[in-house]
Amino acid sequence: MPADIFKLFAEHGLAGLVIASLFFMIFYLLRSLSIKDTKYSDHIQSILDDDREERKETRIDNKRSHSQLAKAIDGLADGLRDKESS
């Protein structure tokens, strides 16, 4: 495909070849940037997925420690009530 474009612009001499080369370089640059964006998007998505999983684990740990603290406070409150009533 690029060879056909070069032949098309070659009919216009050196200026045509320079313009064709510029178009080809722009096309190549856009293509390579698009590939890099895809790689970075995949990397960012994997970071977000890992972070989401870590937050899920943290919430589970927080719920577990919250329930343990609630049980301990209830036990202390019951102990104080028993001590006051005696």
VEXNUMAR-243267 format. One record per residue: residue in three letters; chain; x, y, z of N, C-alpha, C, O, CB in turn. Coordinates in steps of 0.02 Angstrom, whole numbers, plus 50000, padded with zeros to 5 digits. Atoms other than C-alpha are relative to their C-alpha. Glycine has a CB too. Example, Ala and Ser with C-alpha at 12.3 -4.5 7.8 and 13.67 -1.06 7.14 Angstrom:
<recs>
> ala	A	50045	49941	50000	50615	49775	50390	50045	50060	50000	50097	50059	50033	49950	50001	50062
> ser	A	49958	49941	49997	50684	49947	50357	49961	50055	50037	49986	50110	50045	50020	50023	49929
</recs>
This chain:
<recs>
> met	A	50040	49940	50000	50000	50000	50000	50043	50064	50000	50031	50107	49959	49954	50000	50060
> pro	A	49959	49939	50002	50133	50132	50043	50037	50008	49933	50048	50065	49912	50050	49999	50056
> ala	A	49964	49994	50064	50225	50091	49880	49954	50031	49947	49977	50071	49906	50025	49930	49976
> asp	A	50047	49971	50047	50068	50133	49781	49992	50075	50012	49986	50114	49965	49931	49965	50005
> ile	A	50006	49929	49983	50053	50298	49872	50062	50038	49976	50056	50093	49950	49991	50010	50076
> phe	A	49939	49968	50023	50235	50338	49835	49999	50008	49924	50021	50060	49898	50062	49960	50022
> lys	A	50004	49995	50073	50205	50302	49650	49952	50055	49980	49964	50092	49932	49978	49933	49969
> leu	A	50049	49948	50015	50053	50415	49652	50031	50069	50008	50023	50112	49965	49939	49992	50045
> phe	A	49970	49934	49987	50149	50559	49729	50064	50010	49958	50085	50067	49949	50016	50008	50073
> ala	A	49939	49994	50039	50305	50521	49624	49987	50034	49933	50033	50062	49903	50030	49931	49988
> glu	A	50017	49966	50062	50213	50587	49473	50010	50076	50006	50017	50110	49956	49927	49985	49979
> his	A	49993	49928	49989	50230	50760	49552	50071	50019	50019	50084	50075	50040	49952	50022	50055
> gly	A	49930	49985	49990	50417	50747	49573	50020	49995	50073	49989	49960	50114	50015	50068	49974
> leu	A	49971	50002	49933	50519	50776	49729	49950	50025	50053	49947	49997	50108	50063	50042	50003
> ala	A	50049	49973	49952	50382	50879	49814	49948	49947	50016	49927	49940	50074	49966	50064	49972
> gly	A	50048	50054	49989	50261	50734	49792	50028	49946	50045	49993	49920	50088	49978	49970	49934
> leu	A	49968	50051	49958	50385	50611	49869	50007	50025	50072	49997	49986	50119	50068	49982	49972
> val	A	49993	49972	49933	50415	50727	50017	49932	49999	50035	49927	49981	50093	50028	50072	49998
> ile	A	50067	50000	49971	50228	50747	50046	49978	49928	50016	49949	49917	50069	49949	50033	49951
> ala	A	50018	50070	49986	50202	50558	50031	50038	49974	50060	50010	49938	50102	50015	49956	49938
> ser	A	49960	50021	49942	50343	50529	50155	49971	50029	50064	49968	49994	50115	50073	50021	49992
> leu	A	50030	49969	49941	50263	50651	50277	49935	49965	50019	49923	49952	50078	49987	50075	49987
> phe	A	50062	50037	49985	50095	50564	50261	50015	49932	50031	49982	49911	50078	49959	49991	49936
> phe	A	49981	50066	49973	50178	50396	50290	50026	50006	50071	50008	49964	50113	50053	49968	49955
> met	A	49974	49991	49933	50270	50461	50443	49944	50016	50049	49943	49991	50106	50053	50056	50002
> ile	A	50057	49984	49957	50109	50534	50515	49959	49937	50013	49939	49924	50070	49956	50055	49969
> phe	A	50037	50063	49993	50019	50370	50482	50035	49953	50049	50004	49924	50093	49990	49967	49932
> tyr	A	49960	50044	49956	50159	50271	50566	49999	50025	50072	49992	49985	50119	50072	49996	49974
> leu	A	50001	49971	49933	50164	50390	50715	49933	49988	50034	49930	49967	50092	50015	50076	49997
> leu	A	50066	50011	49971	49976	50379	50742	49989	49926	50016	49959	49909	50068	49946	50024	49952
> arg	A	50007	50072	49988	49981	50190	50727	50039	49978	50062	50014	49941	50103	50024	49960	49939
> ser	A	49959	50020	49942	50123	50172	50853	49972	50029	50065	49973	49996	50116	50073	50022	49990
> leu	A	50032	49971	49941	50038	50291	50975	49938	49963	50020	49924	49954	50080	49984	50074	49988
> ser	A	50061	50038	49986	49878	50193	50960	50017	49933	50035	49983	49913	50081	49961	49986	49935
> ile	A	49978	50063	49970	49970	50031	51002	50023	50013	50072	50007	49974	50117	50057	49968	49959
> lys	A	49977	49985	49932	50054	50113	51153	49941	50016	50045	49940	49996	50103	50049	50059	49998
> asp	A	50059	49984	49959	49887	50182	51213	49963	49937	50020	49939	49932	50077	49953	50046	49961
> thr	A	50033	50063	49984	49813	50008	51205	50038	49964	50055	50008	49937	50101	49995	49956	49937
> lys	A	49960	50034	49948	49958	49937	51307	49991	50035	50067	49983	50002	50118	50074	50000	49980
> tyr	A	50007	49963	49938	49944	50075	51436	49930	49992	50029	49922	49987	50090	50015	50074	49990
> ser	A	50069	50010	49977	49755	50055	51445	49993	49932	50034	49961	49925	50086	49951	50006	49942
> asp	A	50002	50067	49970	49776	49869	51479	50036	50000	50067	50012	49968	50115	50032	49949	49953
> his	A	49962	49997	49937	49907	49906	51613	49960	50036	50054	49957	50013	50111	50068	50035	49988
> ile	A	50041	49962	49951	49796	50035	51698	49941	49959	50022	49923	49959	50081	49976	50067	49970
> gln	A	50057	50043	49981	49649	49915	51693	50021	49946	50048	49984	49930	50095	49968	49969	49937
> ser	A	49976	50052	49954	49753	49780	51777	50015	50030	50069	50003	49998	50120	50063	49966	49972
> ile	A	49988	49966	49936	49806	49905	51912	49934	50012	50036	49929	50001	50096	50038	50066	49990
> leu	A	50066	49988	49970	49625	49953	51941	49968	49936	50026	49937	49936	50079	49954	50034	49950
> asp	A	50027	50064	49977	49573	49771	51952	50034	49976	50064	50001	49952	50110	50007	49947	49945
> asp	A	49963	50019	49939	49710	49735	52079	49979	50042	50059	49970	50017	50114	50076	50007	49989
> asp	A	50021	49955	49947	49659	49887	52180	49930	49983	50025	49916	49984	50085	50003	50073	49977
> arg	A	50068	50018	49982	49477	49835	52176	50000	49937	50044	49963	49932	50092	49957	49988	49937
> glu	A	49995	50062	49961	49523	49661	52240	50029	50014	50070	50006	49986	50119	50044	49948	49963
> glu	A	49970	49983	49936	49632	49736	52377	49949	50035	50046	49947	50022	50106	50062	50045	49990
> arg	A	50052	49966	49959	49490	49850	52435	49948	49951	50024	49923	49957	50080	49967	50056	49959
> lys	A	50048	50051	49980	49373	49701	52438	50026	49961	50060	49990	49949	50109	49984	49952	49941
> glu	A	49969	50036	49944	49494	49606	52550	50003	50044	50063	49992	50019	50118	50070	49976	49981
> thr	A	49997	49954	49943	49515	49759	52661	49932	50008	50033	49927	50009	50094	50027	50069	49978
> arg	A	50068	49995	49971	49327	49777	52682	49982	49937	50039	49951	49942	50092	49948	50011	49944
> ile	A	50014	50063	49964	49314	49594	52732	50037	50000	50067	50008	49982	50118	50020	49939	49958
> asp	A	49961	49997	49938	49453	49617	52860	49971	50050	50049	49967	50038	50109	50073	50018	49985
> asn	A	50030	49950	49957	49372	49775	52926	49934	49976	50032	49922	49989	50091	49987	50064	49960
> lys	A	50062	50028	49972	49204	49688	52947	50015	49949	50055	49982	49948	50107	49958	49967	49944
> arg	A	49981	50051	49952	49288	49545	53038	50024	50033	50066	50003	50013	50120	50055	49954	49971
> ser	A	49975	49967	49939	49381	49660	53159	49945	50041	50034	49944	50046	50095	50060	50045	49983
> his	A	50055	49962	49971	49225	49767	53182	49955	49953	50041	49934	49971	50096	49959	50034	49945
> ser	A	50044	50047	49963	49122	49615	53234	50036	49975	50063	50004	49966	50115	49980	49940	49955
> gln	A	49963	50021	49940	49261	49558	53353	50000	50055	50052	49992	50041	50112	50072	49981	49981
> leu	A	50002	49944	49953	49268	49731	53432	49930	50008	50030	49924	50022	50090	50022	50065	49965
> ala	A	50068	49995	49974	49079	49735	53448	49987	49945	50052	49956	49959	50103	49949	49994	49942
> lys	A	50009	50054	49952	49081	49566	53536	50038	50016	50065	50012	50004	50120	50025	49933	49971
> ala	A	49961	49984	49940	49219	49625	53654	49966	50055	50040	49965	50052	50102	50071	50022	49980
> ile	A	50034	49946	49965	49125	49785	53696	49937	49975	50033	49921	49994	50090	49984	50058	49952
> asp	A	50060	50029	49969	48965	49688	53725	50018	49959	50062	49983	49962	50113	49962	49956	49950
> gly	A	49977	50038	49943	49060	49571	53841	50019	50044	50059	50003	50030	50116	50058	49956	49981
> leu	A	49982	49953	49947	49133	49717	53938	49938	50033	50030	49933	50042	50091	50048	50054	49973
> ala	A	50061	49968	49975	48963	49801	53951	49960	49951	50044	49935	49971	50096	49956	50024	49941
> asp	A	50035	50050	49959	48884	49639	54014	50035	49990	50067	50002	49983	50118	49995	49933	49962
> gly	A	49962	50008	49939	49024	49620	54141	49989	50058	50048	49982	50048	50108	50074	49993	49985
> leu	A	50013	49941	49957	48998	49797	54205	49929	49999	50028	49918	50018	50085	50012	50065	49960
> arg	A	50069	50005	49976	48810	49771	54217	49994	49949	50056	49961	49961	50107	49952	49980	49942
> asp	A	50001	50052	49948	48836	49611	54317	50033	50025	50063	50010	50010	50118	50035	49935	49975
> lys	A	49964	49973	49942	48959	49700	54431	49958	50052	50036	49959	50055	50098	50068	50029	49979
> glu	A	50042	49948	49969	48839	49846	54460	49940	49969	50036	49919	49993	50089	49975	50049	49948
> ser	A	50060	50030	49968	48692	49732	54499	50018	49959	50061	49974	49946	50102	49963	49955	49949
> ser	A	49983	50040	49942	48789	49630	54627	50016	50041	50061	50031	50014	50113	50057	49957	49984
</recs>
